[in-house]
Amino acid sequence: MASGREEAAGAAWEGADLERPISGEDPESMSLDEARRWIGVYRHLVKLEQELFDMLAKMIPTMPQEAQHEAEQTNLPVLASQVERFRHRLDYWVKREQELQKPPKSA
């Protein structure tokens, strides 16, 4: 039987659609500049969410027990799922950049 913590973490992970692009993002873009732009965007987002996660994880032990429990049950899983989603999207754009840099195959 899963604990409440495990259930909350599972729900947060399932709720994060790894493939969901950000508004304005076109995963089918053939532009190398666009690929590089999205690499930069996602690098910033990964850094931001990871820093928020790390900061919260350090703060939790100093909180009252009830606050610790709530932060562990809700905040940490949500931040972790966002880090994972943004890393996934970053990996996509890094691969896309590599594809777009390859010379076209001649017929």
C-alpha positions, 0 to 999 in steps of 0.5 A: 500500500502506497503512503500518502507521500508516494501517492502525491508524488505519483500524481504530480509526476503523472500530471506533468505532460513531458511532451507539452510545449510552451506557448509559441514553441513549434516542435516541428520547426526547421529553423536552427535558430529556433532550436537554439532559442528553445535550448536557451529557454529550457536551460533557464527553466531547468536551472530555475526549477532545480534551484527552487527545488533545492532551496525548498528541500533545504528549508523543509527541516527548519519548518514546523512539522505540519509545514514540512509534511505539506511541502513534502506532499505537494510542493516538492513533487510538483517542482520535481515534475517540472524539472523533469519536464523541462529537462525532457524538452531541453533534450528534445531541442538539443537532439533537434539542433543536431538533426538540423545541423546535419547536411541534407542527404543527396539524392 
